[in-house]
Amino acid sequence: MAAESPILDDITVVDLSTFVTGGFCSLMLANQGADVVKIERPKVGDDIRHSGPPFIDGASPYYWTINYDKRSVELDLKKEEGLEVCYDLVESADVILQNFRPGTADRLGIGYDELSDRNDSLIYCDISAFGNTGPWSERPGYDLLVQGMSGIMSVTGEEDGDPAKVGLPQTDLITGMWAAFGIINALYRREQTGEGEYVELGMLDATLPWLTKQAGKVFAGEEPCRMGTKDPVLAPYQTFETADGYLNIACLNQKLWQGFCEAIDRSDLAEDDRFATNADRVEQMDALEAELAETLSTRTTSEWMDILVEAGIPAGPVQTVEEAISSEQIEERGMISHIDDGDREIPVIEHPLNFGSANSGFDAAPPDLGEHTDAVLQELGYDQGQLERLRENGVFGDD
């Protein structure tokens, strides 16, 4: 079946957010064809542009990974004329996205009530750290804080070590994905009813559903704890050191456990009453770890992988990020590509959704600050004289 147009190719998103929560949300929508117009502070832009080092020719590669396929418009929303331009954008938009602290959007004149009055079919997505209600609603919040307050850090790290942060901005990305999911649901509902929608979420709320098995332990009256790479309800399901690196083993059922023991020439473990069932192995996790660690340290990661893959046992090496993004599997799947922006090739991490009858993916490099200001406003009907007057009045920043 021939691929057709991207699913969201008739959707316009005005993104007023900064950094990652809103940025990753609009990135997901851009990947599916939405026209994302990124509104940025004149001369400064989104703070993520300055996040680094490292920088490549003055640009942040971290910024690139959150902003493929967007168009950048510089706009001073504190100027009356800048606000009027924003209102013009809203009137033709499908989605507005912002992640200001509660109350800020209303003070700027871009709150839900103001904008929905101008476009009653608008999907308005409002992201904040702790949501618009509750005793913490007005607090500032970032990924590090939410990782700590959500319980994630309490269950991350070695058992006898300090609480640890997950090594990526996990709660930012979780929130961005929930926001995109909410927007897609609201767009679907609008197709049925013709009505716009207000979508509100907080980072802390967005993170809690991901606790799953850890929350399950609390519901059962137990206290989750840090376990390193071990799992609270499965064993063996952890990382082991090999002769030259690290290897993850995941035995989720009895058949895999027995096959694993046979593959590593430790059939005695499958017959050991201490490890008879998964529940037994979880109860005797330390003893099990000691037995397996001694055996797995005798060969290299590559040697064990050859043995375990042949036996059909779920196992995988612990790779560096560079190894991960350059592996033969990722290359075959086309997950890393490049976009030519005229001056250089920008590396691109593609998104994982593949459709049989629709296109998806990124086509354009992350925008320079204000790169599309004139083009976007001209599409709204602004002529050259109006653009020059707005520029002279500092709406796009002081020259």
C-alpha positions as CSV (number, residue, x, y, z in Angstrom):
1,M,0.0,0.0,0.0
2,A,1.4,3.4,-1.0
3,A,2.1,5.8,1.8
4,E,-0.2,8.8,1.9
5,S,0.2,12.3,3.5
6,P,1.2,12.6,7.1
7,I,-1.7,12.1,9.5
8,L,-1.5,15.6,11.0
9,D,-0.5,17.5,7.8
10,D,-3.6,19.8,8.1
11,I,-2.9,20.7,11.8
12,T,-1.2,23.9,12.9
13,V,0.3,24.0,16.4
14,V,1.4,27.3,18.0
15,D,4.0,26.3,20.6
16,L,4.6,29.0,23.3
17,S,6.5,26.6,25.5
18,T,10.2,26.5,26.4
19,F,12.7,23.7,27.0
20,V,11.6,20.0,27.0
21,T,8.1,19.3,28.3
22,G,6.2,21.3,25.7
23,G,9.1,21.0,23.1
24,F,9.0,17.2,23.1
25,C,5.2,17.3,22.8
26,S,5.2,19.5,19.7
27,L,8.2,17.5,18.3
28,M,6.0,14.4,18.4
29,L,3.2,16.3,16.6
30,A,5.7,17.7,14.0
31,N,6.9,14.1,13.4
32,Q,3.4,13.2,12.3
33,G,3.1,16.2,9.9
34,A,1.8,19.1,12.0
35,D,3.0,22.6,11.2
36,V,4.6,23.7,14.5
37,V,5.1,27.4,14.8
38,K,7.5,28.0,17.7
39,I,7.1,31.4,19.3
40,E,10.4,32.6,20.9
41,R,11.6,35.5,22.9
42,P,13.3,38.0,20.6
43,K,17.1,37.8,20.6
44,V,17.1,35.1,23.3
45,G,14.8,32.3,22.1
46,D,14.0,29.1,23.9
47,D,16.4,28.5,26.8
48,I,17.3,25.1,25.4
49,R,19.1,26.8,22.6
50,H,21.8,27.7,25.2
51,S,21.8,24.4,27.0
52,G,25.4,23.0,26.9
53,P,28.2,22.5,26.3
54,P,28.8,20.8,24.0
55,F,28.0,23.2,21.1
56,I,28.6,22.7,17.4
57,D,29.4,25.9,15.6
58,G,27.6,27.8,18.4
59,A,24.5,25.6,18.3
60,S,23.3,23.2,20.9
61,P,22.8,19.6,19.6
62,Y,20.5,19.1,22.6
63,Y,18.2,21.8,21.1
64,W,18.3,20.0,17.8
65,T,16.9,16.8,19.3
66,I,13.8,18.6,20.5
67,N,13.1,20.9,17.6
68,Y,13.3,19.2,14.2
69,D,10.7,20.3,11.7
70,K,9.5,23.4,13.5
71,R,9.3,27.0,12.3
72,S,10.6,29.8,14.6
73,V,8.9,33.2,15.0
74,E,10.4,35.9,17.3
75,L,7.7,37.7,19.1
76,D,7.6,40.0,22.1
77,L,4.3,39.1,23.9
78,K,4.8,41.9,26.4
79,K,4.2,44.4,23.6
80,E,0.6,45.1,22.6
81,E,1.5,44.7,18.9
82,G,3.2,41.4,19.6
83,L,0.2,40.1,21.4
84,E,-2.0,41.1,18.5
85,V,0.2,39.1,16.2
86,C,-0.2,36.1,18.5
87,Y,-3.9,36.5,18.4
88,D,-3.8,36.4,14.6
89,L,-1.8,33.2,14.8
90,V,-4.3,31.7,17.3
91,E,-7.3,32.4,15.0
92,S,-5.9,30.1,12.3
93,A,-4.4,27.5,14.7
94,D,-5.7,24.1,15.8
95,V,-3.5,23.7,18.9
96,I,-1.9,26.1,21.4
97,L,0.7,24.7,23.7
98,Q,2.3,26.4,26.7
99,N,4.2,25.5,29.9
100,F,4.2,28.7,31.9
101,R,3.7,28.6,35.7
102,P,0.0,28.7,36.6
103,G,-1.4,32.3,36.2
104,T,1.4,33.5,33.9
105,A,-0.5,32.9,30.7
106,D,-3.5,34.8,31.9
107,R,-1.3,37.7,33.0
108,L,0.2,37.8,29.5
109,G,-3.2,37.7,27.8
110,I,-2.8,34.2,26.4
111,G,-4.8,32.2,28.8
112,Y,-7.4,29.7,27.8
113,D,-10.4,32.0,28.2
114,E,-8.9,34.7,26.2
115,L,-7.7,32.5,23.3
116,S,-10.8,30.2,23.2
117,D,-13.0,33.3,22.8
118,R,-11.0,34.1,19.6
119,N,-11.1,30.5,18.3
120,D,-13.8,28.2,19.8
121,S,-12.4,25.1,18.1
122,L,-9.0,25.6,19.7
123,I,-7.2,22.8,21.5
124,Y,-5.4,24.5,24.4
125,C,-2.7,22.4,26.2
126,D,-1.6,23.8,29.6
127,I,1.5,22.1,31.1
128,S,3.0,23.0,34.5
129,A,5.1,21.3,37.1
130,F,2.4,20.5,39.6
131,G,-0.8,21.4,37.8
132,N,-3.2,24.4,38.3
133,T,-4.6,23.2,41.7
134,G,-3.2,22.0,45.0
135,P,-0.9,23.5,47.5
136,W,2.2,23.2,45.3
137,S,0.6,24.6,42.1
138,E,2.6,27.8,42.1
139,R,5.9,26.3,42.7
140,P,8.5,26.2,40.0
141,G,9.5,22.7,39.0
142,Y,12.0,20.9,36.8
143,D,12.9,17.3,35.9
144,L,15.3,16.8,38.8
145,L,12.7,18.0,41.3
146,V,10.0,15.9,39.9
147,Q,12.2,12.8,39.8
148,G,12.7,13.3,43.5
149,M,9.2,14.2,44.5
150,S,7.6,11.4,42.4
151,G,9.5,8.6,44.2
152,I,11.6,7.7,41.1
153,M,14.9,8.6,42.8
154,S,14.0,6.6,45.9
155,V,14.0,3.4,43.9
156,T,16.9,4.3,41.6
157,G,20.5,3.5,42.4
158,E,22.4,0.9,44.4
159,E,20.8,-0.6,47.5
160,D,23.5,0.8,49.8
161,G,24.0,4.0,47.8
162,D,22.4,7.4,47.6
163,P,19.1,8.1,45.7
164,A,20.0,8.5,42.0
165,K,18.6,10.6,39.1
166,V,17.7,8.7,36.0
167,G,20.4,9.7,33.5
168,L,18.0,11.4,31.1
169,P,15.2,14.1,31.6
170,Q,12.7,11.4,32.2
171,T,9.8,13.3,33.7
172,D,10.1,16.1,31.1
173,L,9.8,13.4,28.3
174,I,7.0,11.6,30.1
175,T,5.0,14.8,30.4
176,G,5.6,15.7,26.8
177,M,4.3,12.3,25.7
178,W,1.2,12.6,27.9
179,A,0.6,16.1,26.5
180,A,0.8,14.9,22.9
181,F,-1.6,12.0,23.8
182,G,-4.0,14.5,25.3
183,I,-3.9,16.7,22.3
184,I,-4.5,13.8,19.8
185,N,-7.5,12.7,21.9
186,A,-8.9,16.3,21.9
187,L,-8.4,16.6,18.1
188,Y,-10.3,13.3,17.7
189,R,-13.1,14.5,19.9
190,R,-13.2,17.8,17.9
191,E,-13.8,15.7,14.8
192,Q,-16.9,14.3,16.4
193,T,-18.3,17.4,18.1
194,G,-16.7,20.4,16.4
195,E,-15.7,21.7,19.9
196,G,-12.4,22.8,21.2
197,E,-10.9,21.5,24.4
198,Y,-8.7,22.5,27.4
199,V,-6.1,19.9,28.2
200,E,-4.3,20.5,31.6
201,L,-1.6,18.4,33.2
202,G,1.3,18.6,35.7
203,M,4.6,16.9,35.5
204,L,4.2,15.2,38.9
205,D,0.8,13.8,37.9
206,A,2.2,12.7,34.6
207,T,5.0,10.7,36.2
208,L,3.0,8.7,38.8
209,P,1.3,6.3,36.4
210,W,4.8,5.1,35.4
211,L,5.6,3.8,38.9
212,T,3.5,0.6,38.1
213,K,5.2,-2.2,40.0
214,Q,6.7,0.1,42.6
215,A,3.2,1.5,43.4
216,G,2.0,-2.0,43.4
217,K,4.3,-2.8,46.3
218,V,3.0,0.2,48.2
219,F,-0.6,-0.9,47.6
220,A,0.4,-4.3,49.1
221,G,1.8,-2.6,52.2
222,E,5.4,-3.0,51.3
223,E,8.1,-0.3,50.8
224,P,9.9,-0.2,47.4
225,C,13.6,0.3,47.7
226,R,16.7,0.9,45.6
227,M,17.9,-2.4,44.1
228,G,20.5,-1.4,41.5
229,T,19.6,-3.1,38.3
230,K,17.6,-5.8,40.0
231,D,13.8,-6.1,39.7
232,P,11.4,-6.2,42.7
233,V,9.2,-9.0,41.2
234,L,11.4,-10.9,38.7
235,A,14.6,-12.9,39.0
236,P,17.0,-13.1,37.3
237,Y,16.2,-9.8,35.7
238,Q,19.3,-7.6,36.1
239,T,22.8,-6.7,35.0
240,F,25.8,-8.9,35.5
241,E,29.5,-8.1,34.9
242,T,31.2,-10.2,32.3
243,A,34.9,-10.6,31.6
244,D,35.0,-7.4,29.6
245,G,31.7,-5.5,30.2
246,Y,28.2,-5.9,31.3
247,L,25.2,-8.1,30.3
248,N,21.5,-7.8,31.0
249,I,19.6,-11.1,31.6
250,A,15.8,-11.2,31.6
251,C,14.2,-14.5,32.6
252,L,10.4,-13.8,32.9
253,N,9.1,-17.3,33.2
254,Q,10.1,-20.9,34.1
255,K,10.9,-22.0,30.6
256,L,13.3,-19.1,30.1
257,W,14.9,-19.8,33.5
258,Q,15.5,-23.4,32.7
259,G,16.8,-22.7,29.2
260,F,19.1,-20.0,30.7
261,C,20.6,-22.5,33.2
262,E,21.2,-25.0,30.5
263,A,22.8,-22.5,28.2
264,I,25.3,-21.3,30.8
265,D,26.0,-24.9,31.8
266,R,24.5,-24.5,35.3
267,S,21.7,-27.0,35.2
268,D,22.3,-27.5,38.9
269,L,20.7,-24.1,39.5
270,A,17.5,-25.2,37.8
271,E,17.3,-28.1,40.2
272,D,18.2,-26.1,43.3
273,D,15.1,-25.8,45.6
274,R,16.2,-22.3,46.6
275,F,15.5,-21.2,43.0
276,A,12.6,-23.4,42.1
277,T,10.0,-20.7,41.2
278,N,10.2,-17.0,40.4
279,A,8.9,-16.2,43.8
280,D,11.7,-18.3,45.3
281,R,14.3,-16.6,43.2
282,V,13.0,-13.2,44.2
283,E,13.2,-14.3,47.9
284,Q,16.8,-15.6,47.4
285,M,17.9,-12.9,45.0
286,D,21.3,-12.3,46.7
287,A,22.2,-16.0,46.7
288,L,21.1,-16.3,43.1
289,E,23.1,-13.2,42.1
290,A,26.2,-14.6,43.7
291,E,25.9,-17.9,41.8
292,L,25.3,-16.2,38.4
293,A,27.9,-13.5,38.8
294,E,30.6,-16.1,39.3
295,T,29.6,-17.9,36.2
296,L,29.0,-15.0,33.9
297,S,32.3,-13.3,34.8
298,T,34.2,-16.2,33.0
299,R,33.4,-15.1,29.4
300,T,33.2,-11.9,27.5
301,T,29.9,-10.1,26.7
302,S,30.2,-11.1,23.1
303,E,30.8,-14.8,23.9
304,W,27.8,-14.9,26.2
305,M,25.6,-13.1,23.6
306,D,26.5,-15.8,21.0
307,I,25.5,-18.5,23.5
308,L,22.3,-16.9,24.8
309,V,21.0,-15.7,21.4
310,E,21.4,-19.2,20.1
311,A,19.5,-20.5,23.0
312,G,16.7,-18.0,22.6
313,I,17.3,-16.4,26.0
314,P,16.5,-12.6,26.3
315,A,19.8,-11.0,26.9
316,G,21.6,-7.8,25.8
317,P,24.8,-5.9,26.3
318,V,25.0,-2.7,28.2
319,Q,26.0,-0.3,25.4
320,T,27.3,3.2,25.4
321,V,25.0,5.8,23.8
322,E,27.4,6.0,20.8
323,E,27.2,2.2,20.5
324,A,23.4,2.3,20.8
325,I,22.8,4.8,18.1
326,S,25.2,3.2,15.7
327,S,24.2,-0.4,16.1
328,E,23.4,-2.6,13.1
329,Q,19.8,-2.8,14.3
330,I,19.3,0.9,14.5
331,E,21.0,1.4,11.2
332,E,18.7,-1.2,9.5
333,R,15.7,0.5,11.0
334,G,16.7,3.9,9.8
335,M,16.4,5.5,13.3
336,I,19.3,7.8,12.8
337,S,19.3,10.0,9.7
338,H,20.6,13.4,8.6
339,I,19.0,16.6,7.3
340,D,20.9,19.1,5.2
341,D,20.3,22.6,6.4
342,G,22.5,24.2,3.7
343,D,25.6,24.7,5.8
344,R,25.9,21.3,7.4
345,E,24.2,18.0,8.0
346,I,22.1,17.9,11.2
347,P,21.9,14.4,12.8
348,V,18.3,13.3,13.4
349,I,16.9,10.8,15.9
350,E,13.7,9.6,14.1
351,H,10.6,8.6,16.0
352,P,9.4,5.0,16.1
353,L,5.9,5.1,14.6
354,N,5.7,3.5,11.2
355,F,2.4,3.5,9.3
356,G,1.4,1.4,6.4
357,S,-0.7,4.1,4.7
358,A,0.7,7.4,6.0
359,N,4.0,9.2,6.0
360,S,5.8,10.2,9.2
361,G,9.2,11.5,10.0
362,F,11.2,14.8,10.0
363,D,11.9,16.8,6.9
364,A,13.4,20.1,8.1
365,A,16.4,21.0,10.3
366,P,15.8,22.7,13.7
367,P,15.1,26.4,13.0
368,D,17.4,29.3,13.6
369,L,16.0,31.9,16.0
370,G,13.3,33.9,14.2
371,E,14.1,32.1,10.9
372,H,10.5,32.0,9.8
373,T,9.1,35.2,11.3
374,D,8.4,36.9,8.0
375,A,7.2,33.8,6.2
376,V,4.7,32.8,8.9
377,L,3.3,36.4,9.2
378,Q,3.0,36.7,5.4
379,E,0.9,33.6,5.4
380,L,-1.4,35.4,7.8
381,G,-1.7,38.3,5.4
382,Y,0.9,40.7,6.7
383,D,2.5,42.8,4.0
384,Q,6.1,44.0,3.9
385,G,5.2,47.4,5.2
386,Q,3.5,45.9,8.2
387,L,6.4,43.7,8.9
388,E,8.9,46.6,8.8
389,R,6.7,48.6,11.2
390,L,6.5,45.7,13.6
391,R,10.3,45.3,13.4
392,E,10.9,49.0,14.0
393,N,8.6,48.9,17.0
394,G,10.7,46.0,18.5
395,V,8.0,43.3,18.3
396,F,10.6,41.0,16.8
397,G,13.3,42.4,19.1
398,D,15.6,45.4,19.0
399,D,17.9,45.5,16.0
